[in-house]
Amino acid sequence: MKVVVNITLKNGVLDPQGKAIEKALHSLDFNNISNVKTSKQITFDIDKNDKNEVLKQTDAMCKELLANVVIEDYEVII
């Protein structure tokens, strides 16, 4: 199965990279841009056919390694 994990900063957590991108866009005259947020996406294949088992294993991976659950949210798409 193909798995996609989208990881974003939780609301209220500062995103200095997003702010830098927003500032750079403004300097290029894209002044109608605001609230730029950055995220990361991790994709992988997993050799299982049970969707619930894949979700369970991926959730464990996110909590243990892929996401910092203190400051990040994640979404799993199969």
C-alpha beads as a LAMMPS data file, in Angstrom:
LAMMPS data file: protein, C-alpha beads

78 atoms
77 bonds

1 atom types
1 bond types

-500.0 500.0 xlo xhi
-500.0 500.0 ylo yhi
-500.0 500.0 zlo zhi

Masses

1 110.0

Atoms # bond

1 1 1 0.000 0.000 0.000
2 1 1 1.095 3.547 -0.715
3 1 1 1.116 5.785 2.381
4 1 1 1.360 9.572 2.495
5 1 1 1.998 11.403 5.777
6 1 1 1.467 15.182 5.811
7 1 1 3.078 16.918 8.783
8 1 1 2.238 20.515 9.716
9 1 1 2.997 22.773 12.646
10 1 1 0.205 23.059 15.204
11 1 1 -1.730 26.318 15.354
12 1 1 0.136 28.859 17.453
13 1 1 3.599 27.418 16.759
14 1 1 5.865 29.944 15.060
15 1 1 6.879 29.087 11.497
16 1 1 10.036 31.120 10.736
17 1 1 10.519 29.384 7.390
18 1 1 6.960 30.284 6.363
19 1 1 7.553 33.900 7.400
20 1 1 10.798 34.017 5.387
21 1 1 9.004 32.660 2.324
22 1 1 6.197 35.190 2.766
23 1 1 8.700 38.045 3.049
24 1 1 10.547 36.837 -0.064
25 1 1 7.281 36.625 -2.011
26 1 1 6.416 40.180 -0.975
27 1 1 9.851 41.358 -2.130
28 1 1 9.025 39.830 -5.526
29 1 1 5.805 41.897 -5.616
30 1 1 3.482 39.025 -4.705
31 1 1 1.866 41.277 -2.105
32 1 1 -1.489 39.500 -1.977
33 1 1 0.086 36.484 -0.197
34 1 1 -0.348 36.019 3.563
35 1 1 -0.210 33.377 6.285
36 1 1 2.384 31.201 4.525
37 1 1 2.861 27.891 6.338
38 1 1 5.414 25.211 5.602
39 1 1 4.915 21.494 5.959
40 1 1 6.595 18.260 5.034
41 1 1 5.309 15.196 3.264
42 1 1 6.659 11.694 3.691
43 1 1 5.628 8.927 1.307
44 1 1 6.391 5.232 1.437
45 1 1 5.104 1.836 0.434
46 1 1 4.184 -0.675 3.102
47 1 1 3.845 -4.393 2.470
48 1 1 0.481 -4.979 4.146
49 1 1 -3.033 -5.407 2.802
50 1 1 -5.050 -4.590 5.937
51 1 1 -5.832 -0.851 5.901
52 1 1 -6.448 -0.743 9.672
53 1 1 -3.101 -2.393 10.345
54 1 1 -1.364 0.058 8.001
55 1 1 -3.000 2.998 9.808
56 1 1 -2.019 1.585 13.195
57 1 1 1.604 1.021 12.163
58 1 1 1.886 4.414 10.454
59 1 1 0.410 6.143 13.513
60 1 1 3.065 4.479 15.671
61 1 1 5.798 5.592 13.237
62 1 1 4.557 9.169 13.381
63 1 1 4.458 9.244 17.173
64 1 1 7.866 7.619 17.563
65 1 1 9.887 9.218 14.752
66 1 1 8.241 11.039 11.867
67 1 1 6.480 13.869 13.730
68 1 1 7.213 15.864 16.848
69 1 1 3.730 15.506 18.313
70 1 1 4.362 18.312 20.819
71 1 1 4.468 20.946 18.065
72 1 1 3.292 19.100 14.934
73 1 1 0.075 17.574 13.652
74 1 1 0.028 14.816 11.088
75 1 1 -2.435 13.328 8.634
76 1 1 -2.153 9.851 7.163
77 1 1 -3.517 9.155 3.681
78 1 1 -3.608 5.647 2.254

Bonds

1 1 1 2
2 1 2 3
3 1 3 4
4 1 4 5
5 1 5 6
6 1 6 7
7 1 7 8
8 1 8 9
9 1 9 10
10 1 10 11
11 1 11 12
12 1 12 13
13 1 13 14
14 1 14 15
15 1 15 16
16 1 16 17
17 1 17 18
18 1 18 19
19 1 19 20
20 1 20 21
21 1 21 22
22 1 22 23
23 1 23 24
24 1 24 25
25 1 25 26
26 1 26 27
27 1 27 28
28 1 28 29
29 1 29 30
30 1 30 31
31 1 31 32
32 1 32 33
33 1 33 34
34 1 34 35
35 1 35 36
36 1 36 37
37 1 37 38
38 1 38 39
39 1 39 40
40 1 40 41
41 1 41 42
42 1 42 43
43 1 43 44
44 1 44 45
45 1 45 46
46 1 46 47
47 1 47 48
48 1 48 49
49 1 49 50
50 1 50 51
51 1 51 52
52 1 52 53
53 1 53 54
54 1 54 55
55 1 55 56
56 1 56 57
57 1 57 58
58 1 58 59
59 1 59 60
60 1 60 61
61 1 61 62
62 1 62 63
63 1 63 64
64 1 64 65
65 1 65 66
66 1 66 67
67 1 67 68
68 1 68 69
69 1 69 70
70 1 70 71
71 1 71 72
72 1 72 73
73 1 73 74
74 1 74 75
75 1 75 76
76 1 76 77
77 1 77 78
